[in-house]
């Protein structure tokens, strides 16, 4: 295209462009404004914009043998007046990637110094043979870096149909505009990062609120038994690493508490641990729950939704009951664990994520692998460092500690006085096998606190006589015996009454008077109970009492 000799470009449109760019918060829109405004000027033939980014397709790049850096120039905009010239409009052509320091474009990106060629026909025609072959009227070429806070963000390359000597302020204006664009891009990226962090924080808060709603954690791991001591050593060994951990154990043993302790002691402890119960997810929603979905991806997807992996980015993802994940989903999960890449449902964009995986199961995954219901490669990926949480029946030494811990916590939550835990109570708890493990113990203690009326605590355990409620003058077993027409001798009845009084005294640790005393528990007046104690010759050494509580009582007296 020929430009008249008297042509002088105006600069008012560039001032308006800068004003528009200052209002934008999108990098893509800023570059679009810049490209369209420049190409609309009569003397501009076409322009290209590259941004410095990390390499993404290095294996397919035709310049990979020239590249010595992890970053290179990525062509993000190529605009021309020649609408029929598809090569100049494409950002996927030969110059889609340029190594830093290679060619005039790469040199500008490396040095940060702009280049101005007033007339390429006279100065470096041999370097522009391919471009001039397609458009012999090109004359001027100006290259400027985008520099913000001493960082080179990219390069703009402008070709003109006039000798740039005719434009006195051309280079100055382009340099000024390039620097302004760099600042606008920097601000847009900062705004996008803030928006992303805000969205991520909201996402983390939402998931953490969900966790709080269904998690009832009583704090750190409690126990002094050898299995617990050994497990804590294992946690200390693996926590600082990035290794995947597989926690094995029966239901109710505290596998999630172990996972939280590993996360808390890791380098990711200041980031969230996001949990997902794999057994509670419907089969068709696994992918959405893990990876998220785009609005309209399927029926019911009324808005964009981030998945658990995105919420846990930088932190830990806890996969509870991992053995429940369907076989069809296990391959997609394995890809994320191996490559750190995933896509939301309905979205082509590949996202990168950095999470540590802690999985837990009460299944025998080795048998599942042998049966073909669990992928072997996924099992080995998860089972880098296995930790077994032993059942409560194998660490009964911890039962008194756990029971007292739960008593304090539950009583505090309910704003109730902490009941006594006698030696008899402890024997009852330790004689039980606890098929539901620590969770069952927690529930039993909570129920006992609720039903405790007088400070003496009764545990409701299968096969435990302490669940029989005492009534005035005897046991329920007497009534049951009467209903079955069983006849007791006077001596048998007195023996049972005597045993009942002893049991009540033990429950209340020898205390007779007051709301927490045995008289109140039996529904008798204290004087009546004292009389019966004397009558039945019940002595203190017959009672199994908590000596610590008794000694404290003496001190108070």
C-alpha positions in Angstrom: 0.0 0.0 0.0 1.3 3.4 -1.0 1.1 6.3 1.5 1.2 9.9 0.3 4.4 11.8 0.9 2.6 14.4 2.9 1.1 11.9 5.4 1.7 12.6 9.1 0.2 10.2 11.7 -1.9 11.6 14.5 -1.3 10.6 18.1 -4.6 11.5 19.7 -5.9 7.9 19.1 -2.9 6.6 21.1 -3.8 8.8 24.0 -7.3 7.5 24.0 -5.9 4.0 23.7 -3.9 4.5 26.9 -7.0 5.8 28.7 -9.0 2.7 27.6 -6.2 0.3 28.7 -6.0 1.9 32.1 -9.6 0.9 32.7 -9.2 -2.7 31.7 -8.6 -5.6 34.1 -8.1 -8.3 31.4 -4.8 -9.0 29.8 -6.5 -10.4 26.7 -8.7 -7.2 26.2 -5.6 -5.0 26.7 -3.7 -6.7 23.9 -6.8 -6.7 21.7 -7.2 -2.9 22.1 -3.5 -2.3 21.4 -3.6 -4.5 18.3 -6.8 -3.1 16.8 -5.9 0.5 17.4 -2.4 0.2 15.9 -3.6 -1.7 12.8 -6.3 0.9 12.2 -3.6 3.5 11.6 -3.1 4.1 7.8 0.7 3.6 7.9 0.7 0.4 9.9 0.8 -2.8 7.8 0.6 -5.4 10.6 1.9 -6.0 14.1 2.7 -9.0 16.3 2.9 -9.3 20.0 4.8 -12.0 21.9 4.7 -12.6 25.7 7.4 -14.3 27.8 6.0 -17.5 29.1 7.3 -20.9 30.2 7.7 -23.5 27.4 4.6 -25.6 26.9 5.2 -27.5 23.6 8.9 -27.7 23.5 9.0 -31.2 22.0 7.1 -30.0 19.0 8.8 -26.7 18.6 11.0 -26.2 15.5 13.4 -24.0 17.5 13.9 -26.2 20.5 17.6 -26.8 19.5 18.1 -23.0 19.9 16.4 -22.6 23.2 18.5 -22.4 26.4 15.9 -21.2 28.8 12.8 -22.5 30.5 10.9 -19.5 29.1 10.5 -18.3 25.6 8.4 -15.8 23.5 4.8 -17.0 22.8 3.0 -15.3 19.9 -0.3 -14.1 21.3 -1.5 -11.6 18.7 -0.9 -11.2 14.9 -3.1 -8.6 13.2 -2.9 -7.2 9.6 -5.0 -5.1 7.2 -4.5 -7.8 4.6 -7.5 -9.9 5.5 -6.6 -12.6 2.9 -3.2 -13.2 4.4 -3.9 -16.1 6.7 -0.2 -16.5 7.6 0.0 -13.0 9.1 -3.2 -13.5 11.0 -2.3 -16.9 12.5 -0.6 -17.2 15.9 0.3 -20.9 15.1 2.8 -20.3 12.3 6.5 -20.7 12.2 7.2 -17.8 14.6 4.7 -19.0 17.3 7.6 -19.6 19.6 10.9 -17.6 19.6 13.8 -18.4 22.0 15.1 -15.5 24.0 18.1 -14.0 22.2 17.3 -15.5 18.9 16.7 -13.1 15.9 15.9 -9.4 16.4 12.7 -10.2 18.3 14.5 -12.5 20.8 17.4 -10.1 21.2 15.0 -7.3 22.3 13.3 -9.7 24.8 16.6 -10.6 26.2 18.3 -7.2 26.3 15.2 -5.0 27.0 16.5 -2.5 24.3 14.2 -1.5 21.5 15.2 -1.7 17.8 14.1 0.7 15.1 14.7 0.1 11.4 13.6 3.1 9.4 13.9 1.4 6.0 14.4 -2.4 5.8 14.6 -2.1 2.1 18.0 -0.3 2.6 19.3 -1.5 5.9 18.7 -5.3 6.4 16.8 -6.4 3.3 18.5 -9.8 3.3 16.9 -10.6 6.8 13.4 -9.7 5.6 13.3 -11.6 2.3 10.4 -13.9 3.2 8.3 -11.0 4.5 9.1 -8.8 1.5 8.3 -11.6 -0.9 4.7 -11.5 0.3 4.5 -7.8 0.7 7.2 -5.8 -1.2 5.8 -2.4 0.0 6.9 -2.9 3.6 9.4 -0.3 4.7 9.7 0.4 8.4 10.0 -2.0 11.3 10.0 -1.1 15.0 10.4 -3.5 17.9 9.9 -2.5 21.6 9.9 -4.6 24.8 7.2 -4.5 27.3 9.1 -3.6 30.5 7.5 -3.3 33.9 9.5 -3.0 37.2 12.6 -4.2 35.3 10.9 -7.3 34.2 10.5 -8.0 30.4 7.0 -9.2 29.9 7.1 -9.4 26.1 7.7 -7.7 22.7 5.6 -5.7 20.2 6.7 -5.7 16.6 5.2 -3.1 14.2 5.7 -3.1 10.4 4.9 0.1 8.4 4.4 1.2 4.9 6.4 4.4 5.4 10.0 5.3 6.3 10.0 5.9 10.0 12.3 8.9 9.6 9.1 10.7 8.4 7.6 10.2 11.9 9.6 12.3 14.3 8.0 10.9 17.4 7.3 7.4 16.2 9.9 5.5 18.3 9.2 7.7 21.4 5.5 7.0 21.2 5.9 3.3 20.6 8.4 3.0 23.6 6.0 5.0 25.8 3.0 2.9 24.7 4.9 -0.3 25.2 5.9 0.6 28.8 2.3 1.7 29.5 1.0 -1.6 28.1 3.5 -3.5 30.3 2.2 -1.7 33.4 -1.4 -2.4 32.3 -0.6 -6.1 31.8 1.1 -6.2 35.1 -1.9 -4.7 36.8 -4.3 -7.0 35.0 -2.3 -10.0 36.1 -2.2 -8.8 39.7 -5.9 -8.2 39.6 -6.5 -11.7 38.1 -4.2 -13.2 40.8 -6.1 -11.4 43.5 -9.4 -12.5 42.1 -8.1 -16.1 41.8 -6.8 -16.0 45.4 -10.1 -14.6 46.6 -12.1 -17.3 44.8 -9.8 -19.9 46.1 -10.1 -18.6 49.6 -13.9 -18.7 49.3 -13.7 -22.2 47.9 -11.4 -23.3 50.7 -13.7 -21.8 53.3 -16.7 -23.5 51.8 -15.1 -26.9 51.9 -13.7 -26.3 55.4 -17.2 -25.3 56.6 -18.4 -28.6 55.1 -15.6 -30.4 57.0 -16.5 -28.7 60.3 -20.2 -29.7 59.8 -19.5 -33.4 59.7 -16.1 -33.8 61.5 -16.1 -34.3 65.2 -12.5 -34.3 66.1 -11.4 -34.3 69.8 -7.9 -32.9 69.1 -4.6 -34.6 68.9 -3.9 -38.3 69.0 -4.3 -39.7 72.6 -2.5 -42.7 73.8 0.6 -44.1 75.4 0.4 -47.8 74.3 3.3 -49.2 72.1 1.2 -49.2 68.9 0.4 -45.5 69.3 4.0 -44.6 70.1 5.2 -46.5 67.1 2.5 -44.8 64.9 3.5 -41.3 66.0 7.1 -42.1 65.1 5.9 -43.1 61.6 4.0 -39.9 61.3 7.1 -37.9 62.3 9.1 -39.7 59.6 6.7 -39.2 56.7 5.1 -35.9 57.5 7.9 -33.6 56.3 8.1 -35.5 52.9 5.8 -35.2 49.9 5.1 -39.0 49.8 1.6 -40.4 49.5 0.4 -42.1 52.6 -2.1 -45.0 52.9 -3.8 -45.3 56.3 -5.2 -48.7 57.0 -7.5 -49.7 59.8 -10.9 -50.7 60.9 -13.8 -48.2 60.9 -13.7 -45.9 63.9 -10.0 -46.2 64.7 -9.2 -42.6 64.0 -7.7 -42.8 60.5 -8.8 -39.2 59.7 -7.2 -37.9 62.9 -3.9 -39.5 61.7 -4.3 -37.9 58.3 -4.8 -34.5 60.0 -1.7 -35.0 62.2 0.4 -35.8 59.1 -0.8 -32.7 57.3 -0.3 -30.5 60.4 3.3 -31.6 60.8 4.1 -31.3 57.1 5.4 -28.3 55.1 1.9 -27.8 53.8 0.5 -27.3 57.3 -0.4 -23.7 56.6 -2.6 -24.8 53.6 -5.9 -26.6 53.9 -6.5 -30.3 54.1 -9.6 -31.0 52.1 -11.3 -34.3 52.8 -13.7 -36.3 50.6 -15.6 -39.4 51.7 -15.4 -41.6 48.6 -18.1 -43.9 50.0 -20.7 -41.1 50.1 -20.4 -39.9 46.4 -22.9 -41.2 43.8 -21.1 -43.0 41.0 -22.0 -40.5 38.3 -20.7 -37.5 40.4 -17.2 -38.7 41.2 -15.5 -36.7 38.3 -17.4 -33.5 39.2 -16.6 -33.9 42.9 -12.9 -34.4 42.2 -12.3 -32.1 39.2 -15.3 -29.8 39.1 -17.4 -28.9 36.1 -18.3 -26.1 33.8 -21.8 -24.5 33.7 -24.0 -26.5 31.3 -21.7 -29.5 31.2 -24.5 -31.8 32.2 -28.1 -31.6 33.4 -28.1 -29.9 36.7 -24.8 -28.1 36.2 -26.3 -24.6 36.7 -23.0 -22.9 37.5 -19.2 -23.4 37.3 -18.0 -25.6 40.2 -14.5 -26.1 41.3 -13.6 -29.6 42.5 -11.8 -30.9 45.6 -8.4 -31.0 43.8 -8.6 -27.3 43.1 -9.6 -26.5 46.6 -6.7 -28.6 48.0 -4.1 -27.0 45.6 -0.9 -26.4 47.6 -2.3 -28.5 50.5 -3.4 -32.0 51.2 -6.3 -34.0 49.8 -7.6 -36.7 52.1 -9.4 -39.6 50.3 -11.3 -41.4 52.9 -12.6 -44.9 52.0 -10.5 -44.8 48.8 -11.4 -48.4 48.1 -14.9 -47.3 47.2 -13.8 -45.3 44.1 -15.2 -47.0 40.9 -12.7 -48.7 38.6 -13.7 -46.4 35.8 -12.7 -43.4 37.8 -9.4 -44.8 39.1 -7.6 -44.2 35.8 -8.4 -40.5 35.9 -7.3 -40.2 39.5 -4.0 -41.9 38.7 -3.3 -39.4 35.9 -3.7 -36.5 38.4 -1.4 -38.2 40.9 1.3 -38.9 38.3 1.2 -35.7 36.2 -0.7 -33.2 38.3 -3.0 -32.4 35.4 -6.8 -32.6 35.1 -9.7 -31.0 33.2 -13.1 -29.9 34.5 -16.1 -31.6 33.0 -17.2 -29.7 29.9 -13.9 -27.7 29.7 -11.0 -28.3 27.3 -8.5 -26.3 29.4 -5.9 -28.5 31.2 -5.3 -27.4 34.7 -2.2 -28.1 36.8 -2.5 -28.9 40.5 -0.1 -29.6 43.3 -1.6 -31.7 46.1 -0.4 -34.3 48.5 -2.5 -37.4 48.7 -3.4 -39.1 52.0 -5.8 -42.0 51.5 -7.5 -44.2 54.0 -9.4 -47.5 53.8 -10.8 -50.3 56.0 -10.6 -52.7 53.0 -7.8 -55.1 52.1 -6.6 -53.4 48.9 -4.2 -56.2 48.0 -7.2 -58.5 47.8 -9.1 -55.9 45.8 -6.2 -55.7 43.4 -6.0 -59.5 43.1 -9.8 -59.6 42.4 -9.5 -56.9 39.7 -11.6 -54.3 41.5 -8.8 -51.9 42.2 -6.0 -50.9 39.9 -2.6 -52.2 40.8 -0.8 -49.1 39.5 -3.1 -46.8 41.6 -2.5 -49.0 44.7 1.3 -48.7 44.4 0.9 -44.9 43.8 -1.1 -44.6 47.0 0.8 -47.1 49.1 4.2 -45.3 49.2 4.1 -45.2 53.0 1.5 -47.3 54.7 0.4 -46.6 58.3 -1.8 -49.1 60.2 -4.0 -47.8 62.9 -4.6 -50.7 65.3 -8.1 -51.4 66.7 -8.9 -50.3 70.3 -9.0 -53.8 71.6 -5.3 -54.1 70.8 -4.4 -51.0 72.8 -6.6 -51.2 75.8 -3.9 -49.3 77.8 -5.2 -46.2 76.1 -8.9 -46.6 77.1 -8.7 -44.8 80.5 -6.9 -41.8 78.8 -9.4 -41.7 76.0 -12.4 -42.0 78.3 -11.3 -39.2 80.5 -10.5 -37.0 77.5 -13.9 -37.6 76.0 -15.6 -37.0 79.4 -13.9 -33.6 79.7 -14.7 -32.6 76.1 -18.3 -33.7 76.1 -19.1 -32.3 79.6 -17.6 -28.9 78.5 -19.7 -28.8 75.3 -22.8 -29.6 77.3 -22.0 -27.3 80.1 -22.3 -30.1 82.6 -20.1 -31.1 85.6 -17.5 -33.7 84.7 -18.7 -37.1 86.2 -16.5 -39.3 88.2 -14.7 -42.1 86.4 -14.1 -44.8 89.0 -11.9 -47.9 88.8 -15.0 -50.0 88.4 -15.9 -47.8 85.3 -12.5 -48.4 83.9 -12.7 -52.1 84.4 -16.0 -52.2 82.6 -14.6 -50.2 79.7 -11.4 -52.4 79.4 -13.4 -55.6 79.6 -15.3 -54.7 76.5 -14.0 -55.5 73.0 -15.1 -52.2 71.2 -16.0 -53.5 67.8 -16.7 -49.8 66.8 -13.3 -48.8 68.2 -12.6 -45.2 69.4 -15.8 -43.8 67.7 -17.9 -46.3 69.7 -16.1 -45.3 72.9 -16.7 -41.6 72.2 -20.4 -42.3 71.6 -20.7 -44.4 74.8 -19.1 -41.7 76.8 -21.3 -39.0 75.3 -24.4 -41.0 76.1 -23.2 -41.6 79.6 -22.7 -37.9 80.2 -26.2 -37.2 78.9 -27.9 -39.8 81.2 -25.7 -39.0 84.2 -28.0 -37.3 86.7 -26.1 -37.4 90.0 -22.4 -37.1 89.0 -22.1 -40.9 89.0 -21.7 -42.3 85.5 -23.2 -45.5 84.0 -21.9 -46.9 80.7 -24.4 -48.6 78.4 -22.4 -51.5 77.0 -23.8 -54.7 75.5 -23.9 -57.4 78.1 -23.0 -54.9 80.9 -25.1 -55.0 84.0 -24.5 -51.3 84.6 -27.1 -50.4 82.1 -29.7 -51.7 84.4 -31.3 -48.8 86.2 -31.5 -48.9 90.0 -34.8 -48.2 91.7 -35.8 -47.8 95.3 -35.3 -50.9 97.4 -33.7 -53.2 94.7 -32.8 -54.1 91.1 -34.9 -54.5 88.0 -33.9 -58.1 88.0 -36.1 -58.6 91.1 -39.1 -57.4 89.2 -38.2 -59.6 86.3 -37.9 -62.5 88.6 -41.3 -61.7 90.1 -42.8 -61.6 86.7 -41.5 -65.0 86.0 -42.9 -66.3 89.3 -39.4 -67.0 90.7 -39.4 -67.1 94.5 -36.4 -65.8 96.4 -35.6 -66.4 100.0 -35.3 -63.6 102.4 -31.5 -64.2 102.5 -31.3 -64.0 98.7 -33.2 -60.7 98.6 -31.1 -59.2 101.3 -27.9 -60.3 99.4 -29.1 -58.5 96.3 -30.1 -55.4 98.2 -26.6 -55.4 99.9 -24.9 -55.8 96.5 -27.0 -53.0 95.1 -25.9 -50.6 97.9 -22.3 -51.5 97.3 -22.6 -50.9 93.6 -24.2 -47.5 94.2 -21.4 -46.5 96.7 -18.8 -47.6 94.2 -20.4 -45.5 91.4 -20.4 -42.5 93.7 -16.9 -43.2 95.0 -18.1 -43.7 98.6 -20.1 -40.5 98.8 -23.5 -40.7 100.5 -24.8 -37.2 100.9 -25.6 -34.5 98.3 -26.8 -34.6 94.7 -23.9 -36.7 93.6 -24.2 -39.2 96.4 -25.3 -42.8 96.6 -28.5 -41.9 98.5 -29.6 -39.7 95.7 -28.8 -42.4 93.2 -30.8 -45.0 95.1 -33.7 -42.6 95.8 -33.2 -43.0 99.6 -32.8 -40.5 102.4 -29.1 -40.4 103.5 -30.1 -41.4 107.0 -31.9 -44.5 105.6 -28.9 -45.4 103.5 -26.6 -45.0 106.5 -28.8 -47.2 108.5 -28.8 -49.9 105.8 -25.0 -49.8 105.5 -24.7 -50.4 109.2 -27.4 -53.1 109.1 -25.7 -55.0 106.2 -22.3 -54.5 107.7 -20.9 -52.9 104.5 -17.3 -51.8 105.2 -15.1 -49.4 103.2 -12.5 -52.0 102.3 -15.2 -53.9 100.4 -15.7 -51.1 98.0 -13.7 -50.6 94.8 -13.1 -46.8 95.0 -11.0 -44.4 93.0 -8.3 -43.6 95.6 -7.2 -40.4 93.9 -10.6 -38.9 94.3 -10.8 -40.0 97.9 -7.5 -38.5 98.7 -8.5 -35.2 97.1 -11.7 -35.3 99.2 -9.6 -35.7 102.3 -7.5 -32.7 101.4 -10.5 -30.5 100.9 -11.9 -31.6 104.3 
